[in-house]
Amino acid sequence: MCGMNLAFDRDLIGPAMYFGLMGDGQPIGRYDDMWAGWCTKTGLPYIWHSKASNPFVNLKKEYKGIFWQEEIIPFFQSVNLSKECTTVQHCCIELAKQVKDKLSQVDPYFTKLADAMVTWIEAWDELNPSGDDSAKPANRTAK
């Protein structure tokens, strides 16, 4: 998914629109929107995105992500969520647990990312109160 000119229904999937950890001190660049896309993907892409940027500069930022895709893509292809996942928040918390359990051996970045996903859901719920406590997962850790 490309985060440029992106629109989504905040009530339907808003909590799942967490863009991965980026910036100084993070091991990859330019994969934040792709992470959100992998977490929310429901079908095949229907728009072609052609980059107009410098491919060599991008390669320096993306090389770990390109390498990690060998693990990330099969991970997302095999993700199954339990029947207890009845809200987007529940799904994201369970996905964060699976990220921590299965991708942390690829790189410690994924442990931090899983924790950040949980923090995102906590912040989302605090800033977007629904009044429905059933939307809030009981266990807020990705352990």
C-alpha positions as CSV (number, residue, x, y, z in Angstrom):
1,M,0.0,0.0,0.0
2,C,1.2,3.5,-0.7
3,G,0.4,6.1,2.0
4,M,0.2,9.0,-0.5
5,N,-3.3,10.2,-1.2
6,L,-4.7,7.5,1.0
7,A,-8.3,7.5,2.1
8,F,-10.0,5.0,4.5
9,D,-13.0,4.7,6.7
10,R,-11.7,5.6,10.1
11,D,-14.7,3.9,11.8
12,L,-14.2,0.7,9.9
13,I,-10.4,0.2,9.9
14,G,-9.0,3.3,11.5
15,P,-7.3,1.5,14.3
16,A,-5.5,-0.8,11.9
17,M,-3.9,2.1,10.0
18,Y,-0.7,2.0,12.0
19,F,2.3,2.9,9.9
20,G,5.4,1.1,11.1
21,L,8.3,2.5,13.1
22,M,10.4,4.9,11.0
23,G,13.0,7.6,11.3
24,D,16.4,7.9,13.0
25,G,17.4,4.9,14.9
26,Q,15.2,2.5,13.0
27,P,16.8,-0.2,10.8
28,I,14.6,0.4,7.7
29,G,13.2,3.3,5.8
30,R,10.2,3.8,3.5
31,Y,8.4,0.7,4.7
32,D,6.0,2.4,7.1
33,D,3.0,2.5,4.7
34,M,3.8,-1.0,3.4
35,W,3.5,-2.2,7.0
36,A,0.0,-0.7,7.3
37,G,-0.9,-2.2,3.9
38,W,0.2,-5.7,5.0
39,C,-1.8,-5.3,8.2
40,T,-5.0,-4.2,6.5
41,K,-4.8,-6.0,3.1
42,T,-8.1,-7.6,2.0
43,G,-7.5,-8.2,-1.6
44,L,-5.2,-7.7,-4.6
45,P,-3.9,-4.2,-5.4
46,Y,-5.8,-2.3,-8.1
47,I,-3.5,0.7,-8.7
48,W,0.0,0.7,-10.2
49,H,2.4,3.0,-8.3
50,S,5.6,4.0,-10.2
51,K,8.2,5.7,-8.2
52,A,9.7,9.0,-9.5
53,S,12.4,9.1,-6.8
54,N,16.1,8.1,-7.0
55,P,16.3,4.2,-6.9
56,F,19.8,4.2,-5.4
57,V,18.9,6.5,-2.5
58,N,15.8,4.4,-2.0
59,L,17.9,1.2,-2.0
60,K,20.0,2.5,0.9
61,K,16.8,3.1,2.8
62,E,15.0,-0.1,1.8
63,Y,17.6,-2.8,1.6
64,K,16.7,-4.4,5.0
65,G,13.0,-4.3,4.1
66,I,13.7,-5.9,0.8
67,F,15.6,-8.7,2.6
68,W,13.0,-9.0,5.3
69,Q,10.2,-9.4,2.8
70,E,11.3,-13.1,2.4
71,E,9.9,-13.6,6.0
72,I,7.3,-10.8,6.2
73,I,5.2,-11.8,3.1
74,P,4.9,-15.5,4.1
75,F,4.1,-14.4,7.7
76,F,1.1,-12.3,6.5
77,Q,0.0,-15.0,4.1
78,S,-0.3,-17.4,7.0
79,V,-1.8,-15.1,9.7
80,N,-5.0,-16.5,11.2
81,L,-6.9,-14.5,13.8
82,S,-9.0,-16.2,16.5
83,K,-12.8,-16.0,16.7
84,E,-12.3,-13.8,19.7
85,C,-11.1,-11.0,17.4
86,T,-14.4,-9.2,17.0
87,T,-13.1,-5.6,16.5
88,V,-10.3,-4.0,14.6
89,Q,-8.6,-3.3,17.9
90,H,-8.8,-7.0,18.9
91,C,-7.3,-8.0,15.5
92,C,-4.5,-5.5,15.8
93,I,-3.5,-6.7,19.3
94,E,-3.6,-10.3,18.2
95,L,-1.6,-9.5,15.1
96,A,1.0,-7.6,17.3
97,K,1.4,-10.8,19.4
98,Q,2.0,-12.9,16.3
99,V,4.5,-10.3,15.0
100,K,6.4,-10.5,18.2
101,D,6.2,-14.3,18.4
102,K,7.1,-15.0,14.7
103,L,9.1,-12.0,13.3
104,S,11.2,-11.0,16.3
105,Q,13.7,-13.7,15.4
106,V,14.2,-11.9,12.0
107,D,15.3,-8.7,13.8
108,P,14.7,-7.0,17.2
109,Y,13.0,-4.3,15.2
110,F,9.8,-6.4,15.1
111,T,9.7,-6.6,18.9
112,K,9.6,-2.8,19.1
113,L,7.2,-2.7,16.3
114,A,4.8,-5.1,18.0
115,D,4.9,-3.1,21.2
116,A,4.3,0.1,19.2
117,M,1.3,-1.5,17.5
118,V,-0.2,-2.1,21.0
119,T,0.6,1.4,22.1
120,W,-1.1,2.7,18.9
121,I,-4.3,0.8,19.8
122,E,-4.2,2.1,23.3
123,A,-3.8,5.7,22.0
124,W,-6.5,5.2,19.4
125,D,-9.0,4.0,22.0
126,E,-8.1,6.9,24.3
127,L,-8.6,9.5,21.6
128,N,-11.6,7.8,20.0
129,P,-13.8,6.6,22.8
130,S,-16.6,4.4,21.6
131,G,-18.3,3.9,24.9
132,D,-18.3,0.2,24.1
133,D,-16.0,-1.6,26.5
134,S,-16.3,-4.8,24.4
135,A,-14.2,-3.1,21.7
136,K,-11.3,-2.9,24.1
137,P,-9.1,-6.0,24.3
138,A,-8.7,-7.3,27.8
139,N,-5.0,-8.0,27.5
140,R,-3.1,-5.1,26.0
141,T,0.3,-6.7,25.6
142,A,1.9,-8.3,22.6
143,K,3.7,-10.7,24.9
